[in-house]
């Protein structure tokens, strides 16, 4: 039950925030919004306020903001009534349409920043020590001669400010060699090692443990740290995606089953842990929606780019066909990642 409730909370929060980003930008530019829906399929609850119907639907795996002039599709339907040209999405300037589309992913990033700031305000900002607390036996670090008590001061010649900088460099370099500058009892030496992929952790590791303590800081530092944390998550996720496409790291995708499992695990540690997990997934959702795939927000941006270059929009019939291809792709992707999730669960991973 905890897993089910945690999953509904995470998915509901992220979808609500994402669609609200589209809704706010649409209203800002005076675009008529027919429907603001959380979930797909039959309506469980609905109400109408002004020109917009707000609803909760049976399948809470997404949502949509149906605007006048966005065309017809099998999920959202078509325009339900004639509206003035100045209230149609397809008659707005290209820059306004782009901002409406980007509003969803942008709001997910804002949500992540707000959640991280809230967690940091309550429990403090995790601050790591550059001193190694423990070295994993048989790991790359031990084989390179690194010992507990050593202090890592630089990686590939770049000075470290915090241990997370080293973690980011390991994630970005994959299984390529790293040069570490290590200080021991006042003496500094250079160490070469190669991170090793850990199947359980699903990431490259060098086999060290370091201490972390939470420090409460003033409001402005907390906001700054929250922003930088979310930006780092986004950049690392993007680079991880690119490296996966390039074949430099294994393909590891997580779907709704995997998210449900992790949501339950996070909830077992308390509500703040679940919130923090939600902020991570929110960043992933923002990145996923910006991919240049039809149906997703990134797909619309590609069509807008085509319109900008060709000085005219793509034929509506072709857009409909591309949209259908996108739906098929998303369905196949969902099946694939769900299959991977089930295999991992059956294997006890």
N, C-alpha and C positions, 0 to 999 in steps of 0.2 A: 504493500500500500504506500509506503514511504517513497519508493521508487516511482510509482505512478504519479503521486502528487507532485514530487520534485520535477518530473519530466513535464507535466502539464504547466507547472509554474515557469520553468525555463523557456519552453517553446512559446507559451502564451505571452510572456513578457517581451521576448525578442521580436515576435511577429507583431505584437501591438505597437511596439516602438518603431519598427521598420515601416509599417503601413502609416503610422501617424506622421512620419517624416514626409512621405509622399503627400498625405492629406494636407499638412500645413503649407507646403510649398504650392500645392494646387489652389488652395484658398487664397494664398498670398497674391497669386497672379490671376485670381478671379475666374478659375476654371470650375465649371459645374461638376460636382461629385455626386454620382447617383448612389453608389454603395460604398460603405466602409465595413469590410467583413473580416472577422477573425475566424479562420478555418475555411473549409470547402464543403460543398454538398448541402444537404437539407438544413434549413434554419432551425436552431434550437430556441433562439430568442431574437427578437428584432424590435426596433422602435424607429420612428421617423421624426426627425427634427429638421424643420425647414425643407430644403431640397434633397437632403441626404438620408438614406436608410442605414442604420447601424445594426449589425447583426453578429451573433455567434453561431457557428455552424458545426455540423456533426464531426467533421474530421479536422482536428486542430493541428494540422501539419503545415500550415501556411496561412495566407490571407491575401486580400486584394483590395485595392482602392480603385473602383470603377469610375472613370471620368468621361465626360462627353467628348467625343472625337478621338477616342483611342482605338477605334475599330472593334470588330467582333471577334470573339474567340470562344471556345467551348467551355472555358472555366468561368469567365466573367459575363458572357453574353455580349449583346450589342447595345447601341444607344436605344434608350427606352422612349425617348421623346425628342422632338426638335427643340434645340436651344439656340439662342442668338450666337452668331459667329464669334463674337468677342468672348464667349464663355466656353469655347471648344478648345481642347488640348491641341488638336492638329492645326489650329489657326494662330497659335501663339508663336512669338519669335523663337528661333532655335535655341537661344541662350536660356529662355524661360523654361522651355520643354526639358532642356538638359538639367537644369536645377531641380525641376520636379522629379525627374528620374533619379538624380543623385541624392535627393532628400532622404530616401529610405536607408541606404548604406551609411550616409552621414549621420543619421540619427542613431544608428546602431553603435557607431564609434563614440558619439556623445554619451549614450547610455553607459558604455564601458567605462568612460572617463568618470562619470558620476558615481558609478558603483565602486570603482577602485578608490576614488577619493573618500567615499563613505567608509569603506573598510579601513583605509589608511588612517582616517580620523579616529576610528574606534580602537584599533589594535596597534597602530603605529606602522611606520614604513619599514619593511624588511631591509636590513642593512647587513651585508655579509662582510666577514673578515677575510683578508687576503691570505691569512695564515691557514695552512692545511691542518685539519684536525685528525684525519685518518687517511691512510692509503690502502686501497683495496689490494689484497694479496693476488699476485699474478696479473694485475692490470698493467696497462701501458705506463702509468706513472711509476709504479714500483720497478718495472723493468728498466726504466730510464734512470733509476737511482734516486728518485724523489722520496723524501721521508716526511713523517708527521712532524710538524713544527716549522717546516720550510715555508717561506713566504714567496708567492709568485708575484713578481713586480711588473712583468711585461710579457706580451705574447706577440711573436713575429716582429719584435722591435717596438711595439706600441705599448706605452705605459698603461697599466691597468688601474682604474679608479675603484672598481668593485669586482667581486668574483663573477657577477653576472656577465661582465664584459668577456670573460674567458669562456663562459658557457655559450654566449652568442657566437664567438669566433669558432668554437668547436662545431656548433650547429651549422654554420655557414660553410665551413671547410670540409664537412663530411668526414671521409676517411683519408684525407690528405694529411701530410706531415705538418706539425706545428713546432715552432721554436719558442721555448719558454725561458724567461730570465728568472732564476730562482736565487733567493737570498737565504743563507744559512749561517747563523752566528756571525753576522757582519760581512761575510764573504759572499760575492755574487758569481754565479756561473751560468753558462748557457746549456740548455738541455733540449735535445731533439726527441720527439715521440710522435706516434701516429694514433689518433683516436680509434677506438674499436666499437663497431656497431653492437648495441645491446638489444637483443630481440624483445626482452621483457619491457624495457623502458621505451623502446621504439625510437631510439636516438643514439648518436655517437657519444661515447664517454671515454675519459682517460683514467678513471678509477681513483678519484679523490673525494673526500668529504670535507666540507668546511662549515664553520659555525655561522649562524645567522641570528641576529637580534633585532627586535622591533623598536624603532625610535619614533616617538611622537614629535612632530615638527609643526611650525606655524602654518596658517591657512594657505598662504601663497606658495610655500615650499611643497605642501601636500598636493595642491592643484598641479603645480609644475611636475612633480614626480608622477602623478596620475597620468598626465598627458604623455610624458615621455615613456611611461610603462606601456600604455596602449599603442603608441606609435611604434615602439620596439616590437611588440607582439605582431602588429600588422606587417612590418617590414620583414621580420623573420619568417612569418607565415607565407608571405609573397615569395621570398627567396626560396623557401622550402618547396613551394609549388613549382617554381621554375627549375629547381634542381631535380625534382621528381620527373618533370617533363623531359629534362636533358638526360635522365637515366643515372644521375650521380648518387641518388639515394633511393631506397626501395619505395614502391607505391604503397602507401598506408592511408586509406580513407575510412572515415567513420560516419555512419548514418544514424538514423533515429534510434535504432536498437542500441548502438554503442553510446549515444548521448544519454539514453535512458539509464543505462547501467552506470555511467559516470555521474549522472545527476543523483542517483540514489546513493552512491558512495560519498559524493560531496555533502549531501543532506545529512548523512549519518554523523558528520563532524560538526553540524550546526548550521544555522541559517546564514551566517556570514560566509561560511565556506561555500554554500550553495550560491550565494550572490556573486562571490568572486569567480566561481566556475561559470556563471551566467555571463560575466563580462568577457571571459575568454571565448566562449561560444559566439557572443555577439560580434566580436572582431572577425571570427571566422565567417560568420554569416555575411558581414559587410563585404569581405573579400570575395566570397563565392558569388554574391549578387553582382559584383563588378566585372565578372568574367565575361568576355565577348561571346556569350551564348544566347541564341534567340530565346525569348520568354523572360530571361533575366534582365536586370537593369542595364548590365553591360551590353546586351544585345541591342537595346534601344539606342545606346550611345553610338554603337557602330553604324546603325541606320542613320543617325543624325550626322555622323561624319560623312557618310555617303552623300547625304543631301547637301552638306556644305560644299563638298568637292564638286559634285555634279550640278549644283545650283537648282536641283529639283528633287523631290522625294521619290523613293522607290514606288513602283506600281503597287497599289493595295493588294491585288491578287497575289503578287509575288511575296509581299510581306506576310500574308496569310499562310502561304506555303512554307515559308521560312519558320513561321511561328509553330506550325505543326511539327516540323523537323525538330525544333527545340523541345517541344513537349515529349516527343518520342525519346530524345536523348536524355532528358531529365528522368523519365520513367526508367529507362534502362540503367542509368547511373544509380538510381535509388535501389533497384533490384541488386545491382552489383555490390554496393556498399553494405546493404543489409545482409547479403550472403557472406561477405567478409566478416561482418559483426558476429553473425551466428557461428561461423567457424571458429572465431577467436574465443567466444564464450564456451563452445563445446570443448575447446582445447584448454580451457581454464586460464586463458590469458586476459 
